[in-house]
Amino acid sequence: MKAVVMRETGGPEVLSLEEVAKPEITSASQLKIRIAAAGVNPVDTKLRARGVFLSDGLPAILGCDAAGVVVEAGSEVTKFRSGDEVWYCNGGLGGLQGNYAEYAVVEESVCCKKPVSVDFAHAAAAPLVLITAWEALFGRARLTDDKTLLVHAGAGGVGHVAIQLAKQAGARVLTTVSTPEKQAFVTSLGADTAINYRERDFVDEVMRVTDGTGADVVLDTVGGDIFKASINATAHYGDLVTLLDPGPQVEWKEARNRNLRIGFTLMLTPMLRHLPQARANQVAILRDCAEMIDSGSLRIHVGDSLALEQANKAHELIEQGRMQGKLVLVP
């Protein structure tokens, strides 16, 4: 089969399309999937540039997200059969094969039936960002309908679904964007206030629209200086949840004075630490989100679809930081 292989760390040029052995079922509980589309995420670019999670994980096939068709099922599989359309988040971290490929073998337990109302590209774009946003908002921040949420980078992969999930929960949603076009996009998703951070200081604007109290919950998808500044945009006794490592240079005094609860979300942890119950919880999130997608209350925006051999271009686009929604590869 054809797959995009990473044999060393570096720039996008280290990704090369190669012919590799097709994976085969080795356990009675596994499925063989013909991949119809694979999602591309910022974590993929970081693994490519800095190295995969396992010290002996190269060569590697990246890509955590996929959607495809079951072509073979192990003898103990009970939920799926050949021909079923599925979506999942699995592999791509080094060691376990990822989804920049034509086929993958996965455990039945990590798969869900694909939402029937969307194509494979939209389904493949969704699992990682949906699980990330859900765990951050409801697992870490305990978001409820009486809260005001600030989502950074609302037009991005995690941001654009976080806005929708929060609105479904009844929360008021503020978000930051970089262009008028992205302002219009996030407004169409339900954001109550879209702040162009290139034109206005987001902390000042958040304090203005919340009458000086700040946002009850802040979801930081950017890190660095944005995380530091977000402390001052979070209400007293509020929640500041980040997807990134804040680093050693954070001054925590104001966070302590505000009695903030600081949360971290890395949806890859259950896969990295082999936590089966946490993995099962994530699959349950995908089932709930599939129902929302099919009901029309949640939509996934695919900014671009590229051929598998254009994986290096996909990484370049993500690293430029200009993507709206998600990007997918189609074998």
NORURHU-V181790 format. One record per residue. PSI is psi in degrees with one decimal (* if undefined). BURIAL is + if it has 9 or more other ideal C-beta (glycine too) atoms within 8 Angstrom, else -. D_CENTER is the distance of its C-alpha to the mean C-alpha in Angstrom with 1 decimal. Layout:
# NORURHU-V181790
PSI/BURIAL/D_CENTER  PSI/BURIAL/D_CENTER
This chain:
# NORURHU-V181790
162.4/+/26.6  140.5/+/24.9  153.9/+/21.9  118.9/+/20.4  137.6/+/21.7  117.4/+/21.2  -12.0/-/24.5  162.9/-/24.3  159.6/-/22.2  -155.6/-/22.5  -177.8/-/21.6  -22.1/+/20.1  -14.2/-/23.6  -8.8/+/23.2  123.3/+/21.2  140.9/-/23.9  123.5/+/24.3  163.6/-/26.5  120.9/-/28.3  167.8/+/27.4  137.1/-/28.5  132.6/-/26.9  148.4/-/25.4  152.0/-/27.6  129.7/+/27.4  -3.2/-/28.8  146.4/-/28.4  -14.6/-/29.6  11.7/+/26.3  159.6/+/24.3  143.2/+/23.3  128.0/+/23.6  130.3/+/21.1  112.8/+/21.9  125.2/+/18.6  -24.8/+/18.7  149.9/+/15.5  133.7/+/12.6  150.3/+/9.3  129.3/+/9.2  157.5/+/6.7  -33.0/-/8.4  -30.5/+/8.8  -42.1/+/10.9  -33.9/+/13.1  -41.2/-/13.7  -39.1/+/14.7  -40.6/+/16.9  -37.3/-/18.6  -19.8/-/19.1  151.8/-/19.2  173.1/+/17.5  -26.3/-/17.5  138.3/-/20.8  -28.0/-/24.0  31.2/-/25.3  3.0/+/22.0  147.2/+/23.3  155.9/-/23.7  152.6/+/20.1  116.3/+/18.1  177.8/+/14.5  109.5/+/11.5  -31.1/+/9.4  145.2/+/8.9  161.1/+/12.1  142.8/+/14.6  -162.2/+/18.3  133.5/+/21.7  126.2/+/23.4  -14.8/-/26.4  142.4/-/27.7  139.6/+/27.5  163.8/+/29.0  -20.9/-/32.1  3.7/-/30.5  132.2/+/27.6  -21.8/-/28.3  -18.6/-/25.4  159.1/+/25.0  168.8/-/27.5  132.9/-/27.8  -15.9/-/26.6  142.5/+/23.9  128.5/+/20.6  162.7/+/17.5  154.7/+/13.7  167.2/+/12.0  114.1/+/9.6  136.8/+/12.4  -170.0/+/13.9  10.8/+/13.5  4.6/+/14.1  133.3/+/17.9  -80.3/+/20.4  126.2/+/18.7  137.8/+/18.4  -159.6/+/15.1  10.5/+/14.8  65.2/+/16.2  172.7/+/19.3  -24.8/+/21.5  155.1/+/21.5  154.3/+/19.9  125.9/+/21.3  159.0/+/19.3  140.9/+/20.5  -34.7/+/21.2  -19.1/+/19.7  -4.0/+/16.0  151.4/+/16.4  156.4/+/16.5  133.5/+/18.5  141.7/+/16.8  133.2/+/17.2  -17.9/-/20.6  -3.9/-/20.3  159.0/+/17.8  176.7/-/18.2  -36.6/+/16.5  -45.3/+/14.6  -35.3/+/13.0  -41.8/+/12.3  -27.2/+/10.9  -15.3/+/8.4  -38.6/+/7.0  -52.3/+/6.7  -44.4/+/3.6  -34.7/+/2.3  -47.0/+/6.0  -41.7/+/6.8  -50.3/+/5.4  -43.5/+/7.2  -47.9/+/9.9  -38.4/+/10.7  -46.4/+/11.0  -44.8/+/13.1  -29.4/+/15.1  -48.4/+/15.2  -51.1/+/15.7  -14.1/+/17.1  46.1/-/18.8  135.0/+/18.5  175.8/-/21.5  -7.2/-/23.2  11.3/-/25.5  155.7/+/23.0  129.1/+/21.9  138.0/+/18.3  121.4/+/17.5  121.5/+/14.0  144.0/+/13.9  56.9/+/12.8  -18.5/+/12.6  -3.9/+/12.7  -173.9/+/9.5  -59.1/+/6.2  -42.3/+/5.2  -43.4/+/9.0  -26.2/+/10.3  -29.6/+/9.1  -40.6/+/10.0  -47.4/+/13.3  -41.3/+/14.0  -39.1/+/13.4  -40.5/+/15.6  -37.6/+/18.2  -31.8/+/18.4  -5.4/+/19.2  7.7/-/21.9  158.3/+/20.7  134.1/-/21.8  123.5/+/19.0  149.4/+/19.5  155.9/+/17.1  143.2/+/17.6  174.1/+/17.7  -9.4/-/19.7  158.6/-/21.8  -34.5/-/23.7  -40.8/-/21.9  -30.7/+/18.6  -44.6/+/20.6  -38.6/-/21.8  -50.9/+/18.4  -30.4/+/17.0  -37.3/+/20.4  -21.5/-/20.2  -11.9/+/17.2  -0.7/+/19.4  135.7/+/19.0  -34.8/-/22.4  126.7/+/22.6  118.1/+/21.0  117.9/+/22.1  104.0/+/22.6  -12.5/+/22.4  -18.3/-/24.5  -29.3/-/27.3  147.8/-/27.2  121.9/-/26.4  -31.3/+/23.5  -47.2/+/25.1  -40.8/-/28.3  -39.7/+/26.8  -44.1/+/24.9  -34.4/+/28.2  -48.1/-/30.2  -11.9/-/28.3  16.3/+/28.2  37.5/-/31.9  3.1/-/31.4  -28.6/-/29.5  174.2/+/25.9  137.3/+/22.6  -35.1/+/22.5  134.0/+/18.8  128.1/+/16.9  110.2/+/13.2  113.6/+/13.0  7.5/+/10.1  -45.7/+/12.8  -171.3/+/15.2  -132.6/-/18.7  -27.3/-/21.2  -41.7/+/18.9  -46.3/+/18.4  -46.7/+/22.1  -29.3/+/23.0  -22.7/+/20.8  -41.3/+/23.2  -8.8/-/25.9  -2.2/+/23.8  134.2/+/23.2  153.7/+/25.9  137.9/-/28.2  21.8/-/27.0  -177.1/+/23.5  128.3/+/20.1  110.0/+/18.1  131.3/+/14.7  149.5/+/13.0  -6.3/+/9.9  166.3/+/12.6  119.6/-/16.1  -19.2/-/18.5  172.2/-/21.2  -6.8/-/24.9  11.7/-/26.1  130.8/-/24.9  111.9/-/27.9  -1.0/-/27.4  -47.0/-/30.6  -34.6/+/29.5  -40.6/+/26.5  -43.1/-/29.3  -29.2/-/31.6  -3.4/+/29.2  44.3/-/28.5  148.5/+/24.8  116.1/-/22.5  126.8/-/19.9  152.7/+/16.8  139.9/-/14.2  117.4/+/10.8  98.2/-/9.7  -9.1/+/8.2  -13.9/+/9.8  -46.6/+/13.1  -32.4/+/14.4  -40.4/+/14.3  -36.1/-/15.8  4.8/-/18.4  61.9/-/19.2  93.4/-/18.9  -36.8/-/19.6  -39.6/-/19.8  -36.8/+/16.3  -41.4/+/15.1  -38.0/+/17.2  -37.8/+/15.8  -37.3/+/12.2  -37.0/+/14.0  -36.4/-/15.8  -44.1/+/12.8  -37.5/+/12.1  -44.0/+/15.8  -41.5/-/16.0  -33.5/+/13.3  -40.5/+/15.3  -40.1/-/18.3  -40.4/+/17.0  -45.7/+/16.0  -23.0/+/19.5  -10.1/-/21.2  5.7/-/20.0  -1.6/-/18.5  129.0/+/14.9  148.2/-/14.1  128.0/+/11.4  121.4/+/12.5  113.6/+/12.8  -31.0/-/14.3  150.0/+/15.9  131.5/+/16.6  157.0/+/18.4  156.6/-/20.5  -39.2/+/19.7  -5.9/-/22.3  24.0/+/20.6  -37.5/+/17.7  -37.6/+/19.3  -39.1/+/19.3  -42.6/+/15.6  -38.6/+/15.1  -44.1/+/17.8  -42.2/+/16.2  -41.8/+/12.9  -20.6/-/15.2  -16.8/-/17.4  23.2/-/14.9  0.9/-/16.1  141.3/+/13.5  121.2/+/13.2  -139.6/+/10.3  166.6/+/9.0  139.1/+/11.2  156.3/+/12.4  138.3/+/15.3  111.7/+/18.1  */+/20.6
